[in-house]
Amino acid sequence: MKRLKVLTDKGIFPFIGEGERGDIVEVEVRNKRTFGVILDVEGGDGEGLKLAKNFNLRIPTELFDLINFASKYYHYPQNLYLRLVLPSRLRKISRVYYVRVSDKVPNTKFIDLWEYLKKPRTKDELIKMFGKRAVYYLRRWESLNLISKIEKVKIPKFKPPKIYDLGEIEIPESPNLEQMRAINSIISSKGFSTFYLWGPTGSGKTLVYLKVVERFLAEGKGALILVPEILLSYHIARAFQKAFGENFAIYHGSLGDKLNVWYNVAKGKVKVVMGTRSAVFLPIRDLGVILVDEEFDEGFKEEGRIPFYNARDLAIYRGKILNIPVVLGSATPSLESFHNIRIKKFKPLILTKKIHRGNVSMEVVDMRREKKVKGIFSERMIYDLLSTLQGGKNAIIYVNRRGYLPYFFCTDCGTPVKCENCDVVLALHRGKFGEFLKCHICGFSTDIPLSCGNCGSTNLIGVGFGTQRVEEELSEILKVEVFRMDSDKIRKRDEVIRLLKEFGEGKIRVLVGTKMVIKGLDFPNVSLVVILNADQFLYRGGDFRAEERALQILYQIAGRIRGEGKLLIQTYNPNHPVLREFLKGDLGRSYERIYGERKGSDFPPFRRMAFFEIRTPSEENDRINFKILENFVENYKGVTLWGPSYPPMRKLRGMYRVRVVILGRDHREVLKALSDLERLPLRGRKIFNVDPMSLV
């Protein structure tokens, strides 16, 4: 037996056992069985240590370096990142059963349990049937050799992913000259390089991805393709499945057979995997290339659940560890990637020729002067919608607000009706059983109050427009059924599939929705896309990335039209520089202008940024935390600290928040400030957000 240093989800602990670095072992920590990975095989006496049982599975050793880097960079413990490497249901592969091995009946009143053990039973099953007292008898009878533990290993069988048919995207068999240059640059690269495949929607990035993976697979290497959202990348998924068959798998958070995919990837039976952000931690053997599609997407950054990380950046680091090429792709790079192209850290591969794409005309409607229908639709919009429907084509309406009336308040004193858990105004919704108010952050809902909680007035109204109101009023105007696609109406994956399938077949003619309708949808029958209110994303107070994001949204939306068509943009500020440049098709000028402004304000990517946040359910503790942080910031020397301050949404899901923003030239300076803040005697949960996507 060897002395082993094992990383578990609870921390690093010594054990004894057999195995090598990277082996997965089953161990007991704090009286609970869990899984870990051998970090090191150490010398010395292991007397008194618990046994680590080898699970006969090994993860690639580069994942240790990736976990270690993520832990140091994002300021969270290694064990939290291990939870992303090992699936929580891993123990389902190996299960321990209790069964009788003696005909001697014990002297017990608990004879029902004894009879039940005629067949092998798990501990969980026995506790559920007989309660926790069953554990005492299991231990006692096992010590008397009346019962025995047996282990059964169930090897998960790989099932090819079920990718729904939402219409085929025609991909040429042979690449054009631009694509061929990009493919050759990637496959001929020696060692680590980060390439940036930059081309508009329809320029053939998918074919480049396919040919690159095909080449590496022929050499016995694996490939990882990261996408922001699997469902809305279905056309790429179908192309990969068609090309690689049973050697291709999909991996994402809500996957039902996630364990099966993980196990077969770890065993080397599947070499090509497409997945969302957590797939960056998959134990793919002999990885040869990593691709990140739509790298600018916020979905690659985990900021909702600890530990935080950016899958795009970890993908680049994993490529560096393995000395392999990494390919980022998009029509609209993030400003960080644009900066890395400028300083020659990334190698640009430019695609300019659109394949099977028609001309898209663009029109901005000045809502200050335009005649309006029902207060929110321009006459031009209604005319274009009717013309589209008469021509047998489909339309998409992008609305950046859910609900019916997004803002509910008192007209006498101006006090809004807010969520009891979050510092956010409730939106009016209409349901089967009448109207109600709902929080779009935590999901809290309540009946409409009879009077204002501040002044007692009964004059409460809702204003604005959300997807629900647009759906209802457009159905009335157009005399056709308009369908809504947002998280309120679409809760199950199958519902999304059905809706998109019917839209692609022309059974549904008009689709209204939030971001779900602009990400990746690719239907040839769409000839009109309307942005109902561009000002909602052109102006985002406090968000230093607002213009960058606005640019990305505009190009994403325009990309939803495959053939001839029109993009109609309603706005109260038609002279906004982003809109002017977009209409001219001057993407390069937009990037140069935004890049220059970001440099002038000294924000990322020109300075490193992070923020420290303390969260507590107690308002009293919140005030105490604020004073402690205020004193700290006043006396701190080194990096620039902003705050302490309350975020725009001070209360979130029942937790009060205070924040300190850190800006520094060097990442080590930022990490030191985070460490110093962590040591303060604050009351609550400490949050570290390195390279935040937003300060809103």
N, C-alpha and C positions, 0 to 999 in steps of 0.2 A: 504493500500500500504506500502511496505517495502523499505528501502534504500538498494540498491544492489551494490556490488563491482563487476564489470564485466570486464573480460579480452576479448579484441577484437583484431583483426589483426592490429589495429592502436595503441594499448596500453591498459592501465587499466584506466577505467573511472567509476564515480558513476552514478547510475540511480535509478528510483523508479519502482516498479513492484511487481509481485508475483512470487515466486519460491523458490527453495532450491539450495544448493551448487551442481554444476554439471549440472544444467539445461541450455539448449541452449536457448538463447534469441535473438530476432531481435531488433537492436537498430540503432539510427542515430548518426554517428560520422562525424563531419566536413561536414555536409549537405549531407552525403551519407549513404544509408541504408547498414548495414552489420550485421554479426552475431557474437555473443560472448558467453561466458560461465560464469555463476555466480561463482565467486571465494568465495564470502562470503555474508551473509545476516547481515547487520549492523543495529545498533540502530540509533536513532536520526532522525531529521526532514529531509525529502526529498524534501522540498519545493523548487521550481525553477528547479528541475532536470527533464530531459527528461524521457519519459516512455520506459521501456524495455518490449517488448511483448514476453511472454513465448511461445516457439515453440513446447512444449509438447514432447521434446526429452531430454534425459539425457546421459551424458558420464560418464563412471566409474571414480570414484574420484582418482584412482591411476594414471590416466593420468595427473592430476595436479602435482603430485609429479614427474612424468616423465618429464614433460615440465620444471618444476622448476630445476630439476637436469641437464637436457640438457642445459638450459640457463646458469647456473653457470659453468658447466664443459667446454662447448665449446665457452663460452664468446659471446653469441648472445642473444638479448632480447627475453623474453617469447612469445611475440606476434608473432614473426616469426615462432616459433614452433607450435603455435596454428593453423597456416595456414595448417600444415601437419595433424592436428587432424580433422579439419572441412573441408569438400570438398568445393571447390569454387562454385560448382553448387548447393549448398544447397538451395538457394532461388528458384530454379526451382520447389521444392516441393510445396511451397506456393506462389501463384501469385495473385497480386492485379489488378483488372480490373475496368475500368470506364464505366458507362452506364447511359443513360438518365432515369430519374424518374419523369419527368414532361412533360406535353404536351404543356406547355407555351414556345413559341419560343423566344429566347433572341434577343434583338436588337443588331445584330452583322453582320459584313460583312463576318465573318468566318462561314458561314452557312454550308459549306461542312463538317467541323469538327462536327458540331451539327448533321447533317444527319448520319455521320459515326458512331456516338455513339448510334445508335439504338440497336446495339449489343455490348456486353461487349468487351472492348479493353484494352490492356495493355499500360502503358505509353510509353514504348519503341516502340511499334507498332505505336502509334500516332505520336511520334516525327519523326520516320522514314518516315511516310506518309506526315506530315504537317510541319515538322521543329520544332525548339525549341520554337517558339512562341505559340505552342499548350499548353505548360505548364502554361502560364499565364491564358489562358481561362479555363483550367481545374480547377485551384485554384478559379477563380472568380465564375464559374458556380457552383462549389461545395459549396461555401459560400452562394450562393443564393438558395441552395437546388434544383437546376435544374438537377444536376447529382449526382451520388453516387458512392462510392468505395465499391466493393465487393471482398471478398477473396475466392479463390478456392484452395483447398488442393488436390493435386494429390499424392496418396500413391503409391510409386514405388513398382511394383511387382517383386519378385525375379525370375530370370531365371537361372537355373543351367548352369554352364560354358560349353562352347563348347570346348572340348579338342580334337584336331585332332588325328586321328588314324595314327600313324607313325610306327606301329608294336608293338605287345605286348611284354613286358618283363615278363618272367615266374618268378613268386614269389611263393615260397613254401607256403602251407597253415599252416604248423607247423614249429615253430622255432627249430633250433638245440640247443645243450646244451649251447654254447657260447651266442647265441642270447637270450635264456631263462634267463640266468644269468643277462644279461644287462637289459632285460625287468623288471625282478623282482626287481633289484636294483633301477630302476627309480620309479616304481609304489609303492614300499614299503617305499620310502623316506618320512620322516616326515619334512615338511616345505621346506625352500629354500635350494637347492643344485645345483651346476653346474656340470653336468656330461659331460665327453668327450667320445663320441663313435668313437673309432679310429680303422679303418679297411680298407684294400685295396678295390679298386673297385671290386664289385662282391661278397663282404663278407656278404651281407645281411642287410645293415643298413636300407634300406627301410622297410623291414618287422618289424624291431624293432620299427621304427617310427609308423607304422600302429597299432601294438599291444598296444603300449603305449597310443596312442590317443584313440583307441577303449575302453580301460579300463577307461580313464578319462571321456569319453563321456557317458559311462554307469552310471557314478556317477553324471551325469547332468552338468559336467564341459565342458568348451570350450577349444579349442586348436589353437595355432598359429604356422604355419610352415613357416619360412623365407627361401627363396632361392635366389641366386644371380640373376637369370633370368628365368622367367616362361617358355618361349618357349623351352629353353634348359634343362628344368627339367620336360619335358612332361611325361616321364615314371613314375615319382613319382606322378605327378598330376593325371594321369589316374588311378593309383593304389588307390589313395585316393578317387577319384570320384566313382570308382567301390565299394569301401568299405562303403562310407558314403552317397552316393546319394545326395538328396536335402539338406542335412545338411552340404554340402561342397561347398565352394566358392573360387574363385580366385580373387586376388586384386593386380593390378599393375598400373604403371603410364599411360600407353597407353590404358587402358581398356575403351571400349566404354560406358558400363553401370556401371561405377565406382560408381555413386551416388546410384544406386539401390542396389549394394552389400553393400555399407557403411550403408545405411538406414536399411536394413534387418539385418545386423550384430548388429547395435545399438539397434534395437528392440528385439534382442535375438532370431530371427527366424533362424539364421544360426550360428552354434556353432564351425565349423571347417573351418579355413581360411588358404589358402596358398598364400603368397604374397612376393613381393620384399621389399626393405628396408623401404619404407614409411609405410608398413603394420604394423610396430612396434607400430605405433600410433593409430591403429584401436580400436574402443570402443567395444571390445569383452566382453560380459557379462560372469561373473563367470569363468574367465580364469583359467584353471587348470594346463596347461603345455605349455611351449614354446620350439620349436625345431628350430635350425639354421643349415641348411645343407650347406656343403662346406664353413665353417665359415671363412676360410682364404681368400676368394675371395675379391678382391678390390672393387667389386660392392656393397658391404655392406657399404662402406664409401662414403658419399656424400661430394664431394670436387669441384663440378662444379657449384653448385647453393647455394646461401645463404638461410637458415642457414646450416652450416656444422654439421655432426653428423655421428657416426658409429652405424648402426642398430644392429650389433652383441652385442656391449657393452651396448646399451640401452635395448636390450632384456634381458640381464643378470640383469640389474638394475630393470627392470619391474618385473622380477621374484622375486627379493629380496623384493620389495615393497609388493607384493602379498603373499610372503612366499610360493612359489611354485617351483617345479623343472624346471630347464632349461637344455636342452640337445644340445650340440654342436656336430657336426659330420663332419668327413672328413677322407680321406686317408693320407693327408699331413697337419698337423696342422700348423697354423701360429706360429711363434717363441714366440709370446706373450702367446698363449695358451699352448705351450710346457713348457714355464717358469711356468705358473700357475699350470700345472700338477706336475712339479718338486717341487714346494713349497707347494703342497697339497691343493691349492686353488680350483682346479678342480679335480673331481674323475674320473680316467680313466676307461673306459669299452672297453676292447680289443677284436676285432674280427680278427681271423687269417685264418679261413677256407673259401676259395672261393667257391661259388656255381655256377655250370654250367660254369666254366671257364677252358679253355685249357691252354696249355703252350705257352708262348710268347717268342720267341727268339729275342735277341737284338744284333745289330751289329753297330759298329762305323766305319765310312769310313773316313780315313785320306785324306782330299782333297788336301793336299800338294803333295801327291805321286800318288793319283788316276788319271787315265786318265779321261778326262772330255768330255762331249757331250754338245756342244753349250756353253761351259764355266761355266755352273752352275750345270749340272747334272753329277753325277758319272756314270761310266759304270755299276757299281754294281746296282745302283738305277734303271737304265733303264732295266737291265736284270730282276730284281725282279718285276718290274711293268708288264713287258710282261708275266712273268710266272704267276703272280696273275690273269691277265686278261684271260689267256689261261685256268686257272683252274676254271674259272667261278666266281671268287671272286672280291670284290671291294677294292679300295685303297683310302686313304686320304693323301693329301700332305699339310703339315703345313708350311706356309710362313708368316713371321712376318712383311711384308711390302706390302702396297697396291700400285696400279698403275703399270706402265710398266717399267719405269726407275726412281727409287726413288731419284736420285741426279742429278741435272742439273747445269752445270757450264761452265766457259770459260777456255779452255785449255792453253791459252796464259798467262793470269795473275792469274788464279786459283780462280777468284771471282765467287761465286755461285749466281744463280738467286733466290732471296728471295721474300717471300710474302710481300705485302705492308702493311699488318696488323699485321703480326707475324714475329718474328725473327726465321724463319725456311726456309730451302731450298725447292723450289717447285719441285714436282715430275712430270715427263712426263706421260701423259695418252693418250690413243688412243680411240677416240669416233667415232660415225657415220659420223661426218663431219670433221674428220682429227685429228691431234695431238694438244694437248694443255697442259699447265702447271697448276697444281692445288696444293693448300695448304691443307694438311690433318688435319689442326687444325680448321681453320675458314671456309673453303670451297671456298675461293677466287680462281678464275681461270682466266687465260689470255692466249692470243696467244703466241707462241714462239717468243721471240724478234729476230730481224734481226742481232743485234750486241750486244756486251758486254757493259753494262752501265758504266763500269769502264775504260776500255782501248779502246773500239771501235772495237775490233776484232770480226770477224764473225765466229770464231771457237768455237761454243757452242755445247756441247754434253751432253748426259745423260749416267749415269753409274749405275751399280747394277741391281737388279732384284726385281720385285714386283709380286703380284698375277696375274696381267694381262699378263705379259710377260711369266710367268710359264704356265698359261693356254694355251696361243697361241702356245708356242714352244713344249709343251708336246703333244698337239693335233696333231701337225705335225709329231712328232717322233712316237707316238703310233698308229696313224691312227684310233683313236677313238675320239669321242667328249668328251673333258674334260670340266667340269663345275666349275665355280668360285663362291665362296660364301664369299663375303665381303660387306661392307657397300656402296661401289660404285655401285655394280651390284644389290644387294638385298636391296630394299628400303621399301617394304611393307611386312607385316606379312604373307600375303597369298602367296607371292613369296617364302618365306622361307619354308613354309609348303609344297608347291608343290615340291620344289627342294628336300627336305628331304624325302618326300614320294616316289618320283621316285628313289632316291638313295637307299632307303630301299627295294624297289621292284626290284632293279637291272637294271632299265631302264637307270640310270646314273651309270657309272662304276668307274669314277675317279673324286674325289672332291678336289678342291684346295681352300684353304682359310686361313684367319687369325684366331684369337682366337675363332671365331664363330664355327669352325670345331672341336675344342678340348674340348669344354665345354658340357658335358652331353650327347653327341650323343652316342647312344647305338644300333648298328646294327649288327646282327649275321653274315652278309655276308662280313664284313670287315676283311681282313686277312693281310693287309699291311698298315702301317702308316709310312710316311717319314717326317723327320724334315729336311727341305732343308738346313738350315744354323743355327745350334745350337748356334753359336757364337753371334748371334744377341740378345739372351737373357742371355747368360752366362756372357757377358761383358756389363754392363750398367754403364757407368762412372757416379760417383756421387751418385749412388743409394746404400745405405747401406744394402738394402734388396735384392740385385741382386742375390746372391747365393740361398737364401731362395726361391725366386720366380722361379729361374731356376729349382730347385728341384721339386717344385709343378707342373710346366709346364710339366716336363718329366714324372712324374707319372700320370698326367691327360691324356697326350697323349697316354701312354701305356694302360690306361684304356679303350681306344676306341676299343680295340680288345677283343671280347667276347670269341671267341673260339681259335683254333690253329692259330697262325699268327706270324708276324715279325714286329719289330720296327727297322727302319734304320735311323741312325743319321749321317748327314754330318757335318763335323767340320774341322777347321784348327788347332785345339788344342785338340787332342784326350786324352791328359794326364791331362786335367782339373780335379781337385779332385771331383767335383760334378758328372762328367761323369763316372769316375772310380768307385766311390761308387755306383752309379746308376746301372751300369752293374753287379756289385756283388750282387745287391739286398740288400745292407746294408743301409737301411733307418735310422736305429738307429744311426749308426756311423756318417752319414751325419749331423743329428741333433745335436749330441754331439759336432762335430767339429765346425759347424756354431755357435752354442750356445756359445762355448768357445771363439771363435773369437769376437763375439758380446760383450761378457763380457769384453774381453781385451780392446776393443776400447771404452767401456763405452757408448754404444748406447742403445736405447730401446731394450728389456724391462728393462734394468738395470738403465736407467735414463729416466725421463719424458722429452718429446720433444714437442715443438710447434713452429710455425713460424708466425711472423707478416709481413704483406705485404701491401704496399701502391701502388695503381694503379692510373695512371693519363694519359689522352690522350696527355698531353703537355710535350714535352721533356725538356723545361725550368723548369717546375714544378718538373719534375723528378730529375733534378740536384739539385734543392733547397731541395727536400725531402732527397736526399742522404746526403747532408751536415748536415742537422738537425739530422738525424739518426746517422751519424758518430760521432757527438759531444755527443749524448746521450750515445752511446755504450762506448766511451772512459771514461766517468765519472760514469758509472753505477756500483753499488756495489751489490753483491748478487749472483744471478744465472750466469751461463756462457752464454755469448751472442756472437754469430758469425755474423760478418757482420759490417756494411751493405754490401750487395753484390747483384749483379744482378743474377737472376736465369739463367740456361743454355739458356732458351728462354726468353730474356729480354723483348721483346715486344710480347704481346699476345692479339689477337683480337682488335688491335688498342690501347691497353693500355700499357704504360711503367710501369715496375715493379721494385721495390726495396724491398729487404727482409732482415729481421733479424731473425736468428734462436736462439731459447731459449732452454737451457738444464738445468734441475734442478733435485734434489733428491726428491723433494716434489711437488705435483701438485699445492699447494697453492703458492709456490714460482713462478712457471711458470705463474699462473694467475695474480699475482701481477705485474710481468714484462709486461704482455700483457696490463694490465690496465694503467701502466705508459706510455707505448708506445702509447696507444690510446689517451692520453691527450696531446700529442705533437701537435704543430700547423702545421700539414702536409696538403698538398694540394692534395686531391684525395679521392679515396674509400679505406677504411681500411678493410683488410681481416685478420681473425684470424683462423689459422688452428692448432687445438690441435690434437696430435697423428697423424701427417701426414703420409700418405702411402709412400710418396717419397719426396725427395728434388730436384728431377730433374724438 
